[in-house]
Amino acid sequence: MDLVVVIALVALLYGLLRLAPSLNAPFLPGTAPKAVSTAPSNLPFYAVRSLLRMFVALLASVLFTFVYATAAARLPRAEKVLLPVLDILQSVPVLGFLSVTVTAFIALFPGSSLGLECASIFAIFTAMAWNMTFAFYASLVSQPRELDEAARVMRLTKWQRFWQLDVPSGVIPLVWNGMMSFGGAWFFLAASESISVLNHQYALPGMGSYAAAAIAEGDLGKVGIASGVMVVLVIGVNVMFWRPVTAWSERFRVEESEAAEHPRSLVLDFLRRSEVPRLLGRPLKPLWPALDRLMRPFGVAEHAIGISPARERTGDVFFAGVVSAVVVYGAWKAFGYVDSTVGLGAFGHALALGAATFGRVVVLSIVATLVWVPVGVWIGMTPRVTRFAQPVVQVLASFPANFLFPFATAAFLALGISLNFGAILLMALGAQWYILFNVIAGASAIPSDLREAMITFRVSGWLRWRQFILPAVFPSYVTGGITAAGGAWNASIVAEVVDYGQHHLTATGLGAYITEATATGNFPRILVGIFAMSVYVVVVNRLFWRRLYRLAETRYAL
């Protein structure tokens, strides 16, 4: 076993070293290739390049989640700013980030393709990070009160509390949402690797750019080959990475009685029997006590005491004034820029288009809730089902839905279905899984002693759903609902404009507006479209989802 693990590590290191020169290949914007070769023999190399980008973006998303979500949950003043900013970031489509970051990264690494690689990884990061941040934030604000009090009584430092309470209590939802975010990022892989901004077309070697090139050629055979490779990739990542991580996360479940059956992973069992992980981790053990001592000056895990109410109110007023001034100045400059270019009337047009997309998001959210909440509860509360259903759900959620768009386009054309209605289905292919994954995570995290109590008291039927199941999964559903709605808005940029060969279908909506503005490099219209989408997302989150968040924190936290 040790020999196999060592060989695997050496092979991984060798692969990374072989990939390194291609990541820093010469690059000139004027002569860069606009499409990749669609020869099937290139698919293994493309698959490895895409996987590397995905895992680098996942690592960056985890680090961002730990910092951002902890600040939002532990700093009351910062929370009032960080959560609306997160709402806005979630509503900004991938193309919105690419229109700004591509030029910046290319300028940061002149003459090297590393700049375009960083832009692609950053675009994938924006498809992962927000969902994971919302999930970890929800776990922090809904921690059991007795564990919070224990951390304060034991006077853990903030560093110790983070690693001994905050991270362990949020591991299960973070893993499941990380899995979902990883799958959701596949959805935008084509937009992240085949970049069309500012009237320029850039293509990086990868599965997304291969699929985009095959779709542009109208070659369904090559699209089918790419789809088959994607299924193999998704299953391989699930078996080798997500399933072991899911099984490992079970050690952090908080309950008084042991579950009848735990998720298992042959890869994790193999690693546990090997001595190599322990040998590699042994040199790092002295590092943790040193970090504890280093972080102790930052204080212990309890709120400051002795601050007068007048001083606290003064600080709140000053903080609100500074934030308001920054927001007003930024809005004034942005409105002035739009007024001098396309005119302020563009905002009204974009908001009207946003109403059409908003209607699609509402229909999608209602249908996904009715369909996937019962399915997620069934999977999450039945470990035997989870073992078999998780790979299937992972494949369905991770499979890039835009690979299916050519087949959907052909069906829409044959049946005479307008994309104004078909876009709902296309958006659902990328957004509905957030609800399913969060409900599965919430249902699987229900303590076994509560389940046994329901069985002992013979609570069944609708009463069991109303008094036990729905309240238990409600916090997870809210997280899934808010990220599914945000994902639907983001998915509209690829679902409301569909190209296949010589066919070009466009739906009336804000996603199509932003897509067309990005392709032509029309910065004022990009700004107007992002502003309109942010307004819709933030208003709905403030008026609806945030209220459900508070209800989940105060009434339905376990």
Secondary structure, DSSP 4 states (H G I P E B T S, - for coil): -HHHHHHHHHHHHHHHHHHHHHHT-B--TTT--SS----GGGHHHHHHHHHHHHHHHHHHHHHHHHHHHHHHHH-HHHHHHHHHHHHHHHHS-HHHHHHHHHHHHHHHSTTBTHHHHHHHHHHHHHHHHHHHHHHHHHHHHT--HHHHHHHHHTT-BHHHHIIIIIHHHHHHHHHHHHHHHHHHHHHTHHHHHEEEETTEEEE-SSHHHHHHHHHHHT-HHHHHHHHHHHHHHHHHHIIIIIHHHHHHHGGG---SS--S-----HHHHHHHH-SHHHHHHGGGTTHHHHHHHHHGGG-BSS------HHHHHHHHHHHHHHHHHHHHHHHHHHHHHHHHHT-THHHHHHHHHHHHHHHHHHHHHHHHHHHHHHHHHHHHT-HHHHHHHHHHHHHHHHS-GGGSHHHHHHHHHHHT--HHHHHHHHHHHHHTHHHHHHHHHHHHTS-HHHHHHHHHTT--HHHHIIIIIHHHHHHHHHHHHHHHHHHHHHHHHHHSEEEETTEEEE-SSHHHHHHHHHHHT-HHHHHHHHHHHHHHHHHHIIIIIHHHHHHHHHHS--
